[in-house]
Amino acid sequence: MLGPTAVKQDLVISAYKPNGGFEERFQKEAQTEEGVWDFVRTHLKYLPVTKRQGPLMLFVPERDPRILFDQMVAYYVRKGYPVPISSQEFQIGLAQRFIERDGMYFLPDQVAEYDRKKMTSGAPQQLSMFVSDEASSIQWLRQLIREKPQTFSDINPQFMQQLGGWSKNEAQLDLRELLNQNFLCYDGKGPVPEQIHAYLSTNWKELRNLTKDDPALVTKARDRWYVPDPNKAGDLEKLREKALLKEFEEYKEVKKKLKIFRLEAVRAGFKKAWQERDYAVIVAVADKIPNNVLEEDPKLLMWYDQAVTRIGGE
């Protein structure tokens, strides 16, 4: 049984066949980082440049760096290759090779089209989303503070309103933990980060044309959370992955079934085990989590199916 996302990924990937030889090139490049960037270039070519709802331009989630990383990993795993790059390296490499607009990545010729459409329609809107687990919480927070860097006391009541239907097997994380592991907070030391400066100078007349270390600007910016640039995001990703893998180690040791757990920790653990060809760990932990969770999560199901296939073939 495949979840809808997995099916969608397969449709996107099977569309690569008549694409000027990507499949053939990939056979040669799969073990190198060049294979990753060739995949991303090919994949971006097939994604819509913009999406619309009536007069509104919408955010295109498939162009988000995390989703691009997931798609690349899925392609490598289905082809049976180890992934030659970490999530942190991917974020940095993406920013070096492709063009970013509003948290999305484009090819050079696509950016001109995107900019043209944005001039007539305004900035892209995000479809309202439900916060039901760690991944959707991070996505929601990213959307919220990318547009408007805010303090914890500004974010907290808005976040609480979004907590409608939290997944019953998902461990609920504290908002501070989510912020600390995924975003940065300006402590008032050093110049105001560009992300906060851009927002404040656009929205407050008296803060325009000030240097980034001007006391008035620093005071207004202090304690605001913001989305880090790719280099800093890579460092945060490393810390977060360490915390997730530490949790996964506990799941490996547990003898009984897991009722409440951190889904992101299981995903991170499966990915690491796959890289280390430790397929038995994937199958052992998969047996401890509820069947419906495994079957409804395309990422977990992909690692699990591939692990079972590999064990059968050894």
Salt bridges, closest charged atoms under 4 A:
ASP10 OD1 - ARG78 NH1 3.61
GLU23 OE1 - LYS79 NZ 3.20
GLU33 OE2 - ARG97 NH2 3.78
GLU34 OE2 - ARG41 NH2 2.69
ASP38 OD2 - ARG25 NE 2.75
GLU62 OE2 - LYS51 NZ 3.00
ASP70 OD2 - LYS299 NZ 2.64
ASP102 OD2 - LYS118 NZ 3.08
GLU113 OE2 - LYS117 NZ 2.96
ASP115 OD1 - ARG101 NE 2.89
GLU134 OE2 - ARG240 NH2 3.18
GLU134 OE1 - ARG262 NE 2.74
GLU177 OE2 - ARG262 NH1 3.77
GLU194 OE1 - LYS212 NZ 2.63
GLU237 OE1 - ARG66 NH2 3.81
GLU247 OE1 - ARG262 NH1 3.72
GLU249 OE2 - LYS252 NZ 3.07
GLU264 OE1 - ARG240 NH2 3.06
GLU264 OE2 - ARG267 NH1 2.33
GLU276 OE2 - LYS272 NZ 3.08
ASP297 OD2 - ARG267 NH2 2.38
